[in-house]
Amino acid sequence: MEKNRENLNNPNQDLTQDLNSILGLDTQLNTNNLIIRPMRKEDIEGVHMVEVDCFDDPWSKKSLMDELKNNLARYLVAELDSVIVGYVGVWFVVDEGHITNVAVHSNYRGQRIGDRLVEEMVKLCKSEGLVSMTLEVRSSNTVAQNLYRKYGFKMAGVRKEYYSDREDAIIMWNQLSEL
Ligand SMILES: CC(C)(COP(=O)(O)OP(=O)(O)OC[C@H]1O[C@@H](n2cnc3c(N)ncnc32)[C@H](O)[C@@H]1OP(=O)(O)O)[C@@H](O)C(=O)NCCC(=O)NCCS
């Protein structure tokens, strides 16, 4: 599975969000019942829907299922009232955690769900004895960069033209011992 797949937002979702905004439908959600927990087989359908919503080249259900069998991968889902609204994944590479993805369905953004996912994943990596975490993020994706910075990730370099549309990737690292 390639980590550097496209992570552009689906333009149709942006349109949906704009319409919701015009119609006054983007009311604050009640996230009191939000649960962050390990991904299970029965979550694959919901996680795949988040993938399709968020990315131009979503991972297949089979790829997601394979991740469940990968001893060096950990995935957490965000479940709200029995709906999978987001997820985060990490690969363990010796004592480093490589974030594969963080995604929140566009209907549920801006409600601290991405925040909770990253917070819990950082905690999990620390509890499993990892010393650092890393990821790549599009240079234009300031929303995700802001989120990662909140949890200790710092810019450490640039991979020029990393993505297929030649956009640069920002490399971020998080030294867990400094938290
Ligand atoms: C990135 C993403 C996961 C954030 O999820 P979210 O649930 O909307 O984020 P939250 O509401 O938890 O916000 C967490 C932090 O993200 C940043 N953030 C969120 N929305 C933002 C916005 N519109 N503008 C700037 N920063 C923003 C802020 O730092 C925010 O914390 P703050 O409000 O205390 O400043 C979500 O936008 C997403 O799924 N995007 C598409 C997929 C993607 O790009 N994934 C990252 C790939 S590397």
The ligand as an SDF file (V2000), in Angstrom:
LIG
                    3D

 48 50  0  0  0  0  0  0  0  0999 V2000
   -7.4580   17.2020    8.7040 C   0  0  0  0  0  0  0  0  0  0  0  0
   -8.7890   16.7050    9.2930 C   0  0  0  0  0  0  0  0  0  0  0  0
   -8.6200   15.2510    9.7320 C   0  0  0  0  0  0  0  0  0  0  0  0
   -9.1450   17.5640   10.5250 C   0  0  0  0  0  0  0  0  0  0  0  0
  -10.2790   16.9760   11.1550 O   0  0  0  0  0  0  0  0  0  0  0  0
  -11.3590   17.8400   11.9600 P   0  0  0  0  0  0  0  0  0  0  0  0
  -12.1490   16.8970   12.7800 O   0  0  0  0  0  0  0  0  0  0  0  0
  -12.1100   18.7300   11.0510 O   0  0  0  0  0  0  0  0  0  0  0  0
  -10.4140   18.7430   12.8890 O   0  0  0  0  0  0  0  0  0  0  0  0
  -10.7510   19.2970   14.3480 P   0  0  0  0  0  0  0  0  0  0  0  0
  -12.0900   19.9210   14.3780 O   0  0  0  0  0  0  0  0  0  0  0  0
  -10.4990   18.2270   15.3470 O   0  0  0  0  0  0  0  0  0  0  0  0
   -9.6530   20.4350   14.5090 O   0  0  0  0  0  0  0  0  0  0  0  0
   -8.3700   20.0990   15.0290 C   0  0  0  0  0  0  0  0  0  0  0  0
   -7.3690   21.1450   14.6330 C   0  0  0  0  0  0  0  0  0  0  0  0
   -7.1770   21.1060   13.2120 O   0  0  0  0  0  0  0  0  0  0  0  0
   -6.9320   22.4340   12.7500 C   0  0  0  0  0  0  0  0  0  0  0  0
   -8.0700   22.8560   11.9130 N   0  0  0  0  0  0  0  0  0  0  0  0
   -9.2750   22.2430   11.8170 C   0  0  0  0  0  0  0  0  0  0  0  0
  -10.0570   22.9080   10.9210 N   0  0  0  0  0  0  0  0  0  0  0  0
   -9.3140   23.9470   10.4700 C   0  0  0  0  0  0  0  0  0  0  0  0
   -9.5550   24.9960    9.5300 C   0  0  0  0  0  0  0  0  0  0  0  0
  -10.7170   25.0890    8.8760 N   0  0  0  0  0  0  0  0  0  0  0  0
   -8.5680   25.8940    9.2910 N   0  0  0  0  0  0  0  0  0  0  0  0
   -7.3710   25.8100    9.9370 C   0  0  0  0  0  0  0  0  0  0  0  0
   -7.0790   24.8260   10.8440 N   0  0  0  0  0  0  0  0  0  0  0  0
   -8.0360   23.9270   11.1130 C   0  0  0  0  0  0  0  0  0  0  0  0
   -6.8450   23.3050   13.9840 C   0  0  0  0  0  0  0  0  0  0  0  0
   -5.5140   23.2740   14.4590 O   0  0  0  0  0  0  0  0  0  0  0  0
   -7.7710   22.5610   14.9270 C   0  0  0  0  0  0  0  0  0  0  0  0
   -7.5140   22.8420   16.2800 O   0  0  0  0  0  0  0  0  0  0  0  0
   -8.0250   24.2600   16.9210 P   0  0  0  0  0  0  0  0  0  0  0  0
   -9.4560   24.4010   16.5340 O   0  0  0  0  0  0  0  0  0  0  0  0
   -7.8290   24.0820   18.4060 O   0  0  0  0  0  0  0  0  0  0  0  0
   -7.1530   25.3160   16.3420 O   0  0  0  0  0  0  0  0  0  0  0  0
   -9.9480   16.8400    8.2560 C   0  0  0  0  0  0  0  0  0  0  0  0
   -9.9630   18.1730    7.7900 O   0  0  0  0  0  0  0  0  0  0  0  0
   -9.8510   15.8960    7.0840 C   0  0  0  0  0  0  0  0  0  0  0  0
  -10.2710   14.7340    7.1620 O   0  0  0  0  0  0  0  0  0  0  0  0
   -9.3260   16.3980    5.9410 N   0  0  0  0  0  0  0  0  0  0  0  0
   -9.2460   15.5990    4.7020 C   0  0  0  0  0  0  0  0  0  0  0  0
   -8.2570   14.4730    4.8220 C   0  0  0  0  0  0  0  0  0  0  0  0
   -6.8660   14.9890    5.0970 C   0  0  0  0  0  0  0  0  0  0  0  0
   -6.4390   15.9900    4.5360 O   0  0  0  0  0  0  0  0  0  0  0  0
   -6.1520   14.2640    5.9720 N   0  0  0  0  0  0  0  0  0  0  0  0
   -4.7930   14.5630    6.3100 C   0  0  0  0  0  0  0  0  0  0  0  0
   -3.8810   13.8600    5.3590 C   0  0  0  0  0  0  0  0  0  0  0  0
   -2.1780   14.1230    5.7660 S   0  0  0  0  0  0  0  0  0  0  0  0
  1  2  1  0
  2  3  1  0
  2  4  1  0
  2 36  1  0
  4  5  1  0
  5  6  1  0
  6  7  2  0
  6  8  1  0
  6  9  1  0
  9 10  1  0
 10 11  2  0
 10 12  1  0
 10 13  1  0
 13 14  1  0
 14 15  1  0
 15 16  1  0
 15 30  1  0
 16 17  1  0
 17 18  1  0
 17 28  1  0
 18 19  1  0
 18 27  1  0
 19 20  2  0
 20 21  1  0
 21 22  1  0
 21 27  2  0
 22 23  1  0
 22 24  2  0
 24 25  1  0
 25 26  2  0
 26 27  1  0
 28 29  1  0
 28 30  1  0
 30 31  1  0
 31 32  1  0
 32 33  2  0
 32 34  1  0
 32 35  1  0
 36 37  1  0
 36 38  1  0
 38 39  2  0
 38 40  1  0
 40 41  1  0
 41 42  1  0
 42 43  1  0
 43 44  2  0
 43 45  1  0
 45 46  1  0
 46 47  1  0
 47 48  1  0
M  END
$$$$
